[in-house]
Amino acid sequence: MSGARVPLLAVLGPSGVGKTTLLCGVLPRLRAGGLRVAVVKQACDAFDVDTPGKDSYELRKAGLARTLVTGVGQTALIVESPAAAPASLADALALLPTAGLDLILVEGFATAGLPALELRRRAVPAPARYPGDAAVLAVATDAPLTPAPGVAVYALDDHPAIAAFMLDFCASRRTAPTPEAQP
């Protein structure tokens, strides 16, 4: 898909609804379906992926703006942000190399207006986006729900069906390469 836009699908729901559990159940199926997937996750709180006492941590604390740590099997880019506000979705996506990706799942950034899969769980009450949000294409829930036309409803633990929805979504959103990317 070099030169093509990578489809974005939001996975929305309140904390504790099971977004990570669902993604962990769906991702192996997406990979088996031939997709290379990335996740952009919005964290609610400050966090640090580095370890105090390690050289990379000490160098960052000494004033680096960006640190790239690479090792066997993985690489991490840490971008220091002086702003107290979290990065926007556009800023986060600008840091993500998309070459070779087929789908980007976005967890959080609920106001971005992306096509979305909304998760609901009876034990985690929260205001629902569906049916008032046209961006919601599907709902995964553990409660009975009558779907509207064009909105799929899945059992929250039906990972094969949700993965099939995501595969179909990805296939329907692929775009042709941009003219400057064509030989």
C-alpha positions in Angstrom: 0.0 0.0 0.0 2.9 2.3 -0.4 1.7 5.8 -1.3 -1.9 4.9 -0.2 -3.6 6.2 2.9 -3.8 3.7 5.7 -7.4 3.3 7.0 -8.0 4.5 10.6 -10.6 2.9 12.9 -11.3 4.1 16.4 -12.0 1.7 19.2 -14.1 3.6 21.7 -15.4 3.0 25.2 -14.8 4.0 28.8 -11.9 2.7 30.9 -12.6 -0.9 32.0 -14.9 -1.8 29.2 -12.4 -4.3 27.7 -10.8 -2.5 24.8 -7.4 -4.1 25.3 -8.9 -7.5 25.9 -10.9 -7.2 22.7 -7.8 -6.0 20.7 -5.7 -8.8 22.1 -8.3 -11.3 20.9 -8.8 -9.6 17.5 -5.2 -8.8 16.5 -4.0 -12.4 15.9 -6.9 -12.9 13.6 -6.1 -9.7 11.7 -2.5 -10.8 11.3 -3.7 -14.2 10.1 -5.8 -12.3 7.6 -2.7 -10.7 6.2 -2.9 -7.3 7.9 -0.1 -5.4 9.4 -1.8 -3.3 12.1 -0.6 -0.4 14.3 -2.4 1.0 17.4 -2.3 4.6 18.5 -3.3 4.7 22.1 -4.2 7.9 24.0 -3.1 7.7 27.6 -5.1 9.6 30.1 -2.1 10.1 32.5 1.6 10.9 32.1 3.7 7.8 31.6 7.3 6.9 31.0 8.4 3.9 28.9 12.0 4.3 29.9 13.7 2.9 33.0 15.4 5.1 35.6 19.1 4.3 35.7 19.4 3.2 32.1 21.6 5.2 29.8 18.7 6.2 27.6 16.8 7.5 30.6 19.7 9.5 31.9 20.4 11.0 28.5 16.8 12.0 28.1 16.7 13.6 31.5 19.9 15.5 30.6 18.0 17.3 27.8 17.4 15.2 24.7 14.4 16.2 22.6 14.1 12.8 21.0 15.5 9.4 21.9 15.5 6.4 19.7 16.2 3.1 21.5 16.7 0.1 19.4 17.4 -3.5 20.3 16.7 -7.0 19.2 13.2 -7.2 17.9 12.0 -3.7 18.7 12.6 0.0 18.5 11.1 2.8 20.6 11.0 6.5 19.8 10.5 8.8 22.8 9.6 12.4 21.9 9.8 14.8 24.8 6.9 17.3 24.9 7.2 20.5 27.0 3.5 21.1 26.7 1.3 20.0 29.5 -1.4 18.9 27.1 -1.2 15.5 25.4 -0.3 15.3 21.7 -3.2 15.6 19.2 -4.1 12.6 17.0 -2.5 14.4 14.1 0.8 14.9 16.0 0.8 11.2 17.1 0.1 10.0 13.5 2.9 12.2 12.2 5.3 10.2 14.3 4.1 6.8 13.1 5.8 5.4 10.0 2.9 4.0 7.9 4.9 2.2 5.2 3.8 -1.4 5.2 0.7 -0.9 7.4 -2.8 -1.9 6.4 -4.8 -0.6 9.3 -4.3 1.8 12.2 -6.5 1.3 15.2 -7.0 4.3 17.4 -7.9 3.9 21.0 -9.0 7.2 22.6 -9.2 10.5 20.7 -13.0 10.0 20.9 -13.7 13.5 19.5 -11.6 13.0 16.4 -14.7 11.9 14.4 -13.1 8.7 13.0 -15.1 5.7 11.9 -15.6 3.8 15.1 -16.3 0.5 16.8 -17.9 1.3 20.2 -17.6 -1.1 23.1 -20.2 -1.3 25.8 -20.4 -3.4 28.9 -23.4 -3.5 31.3 -21.0 -3.4 34.3 -19.3 -0.2 33.0 -22.1 2.4 32.7 -21.2 5.3 30.5 -22.9 7.6 28.0 -23.3 5.8 24.7 -22.2 7.3 21.4 -24.5 5.1 19.3 -27.1 5.8 18.0 -26.4 9.5 18.1 -22.9 9.4 16.5 -22.9 8.6 12.8 -19.2 7.7 13.0 -20.1 4.5 14.9 -20.1 1.7 12.4 -20.4 -1.1 14.9 -21.0 -1.8 18.5 -19.6 -4.7 20.6 -21.6 -5.3 23.7 -22.6 -7.8 26.3 -26.2 -6.4 26.4 -29.0 -6.8 23.9 -29.0 -4.0 21.3 -31.1 -3.4 18.2 -28.9 -2.3 15.4 -29.8 0.6 13.1 -29.3 0.1 9.3 -25.7 0.2 8.5 -24.5 -0.5 12.1 -23.3 -3.9 13.0 -23.8 -5.3 16.5 -21.5 -8.0 17.9 -21.1 -9.8 21.2 -18.3 -8.3 23.1 -16.4 -11.6 23.1 -17.0 -12.5 19.5 -13.5 -11.9 18.3 -13.8 -13.8 15.0 -16.8 -11.7 13.9 -15.2 -8.4 15.1 -12.0 -9.3 13.3 -14.0 -10.0 10.1 -15.7 -6.6 10.5 -12.3 -5.0 10.7 -10.9 -6.9 7.7 -14.0 -5.8 5.7 -13.6 -2.2 6.9 -9.9 -2.2 5.9 -10.7 -3.6 2.5 -13.4 -1.1 1.9 -11.2 1.9 2.9 -8.1 1.1 0.9 -7.4 3.9 -1.6 -5.4 4.0 -4.7 -1.9 5.3 -4.5 -1.5 9.1 -4.8 -0.2 10.3 -8.2 3.2 11.3 -6.8 3.6 7.8 -5.4 3.1 6.1 -8.7 6.1 5.3 -10.9 
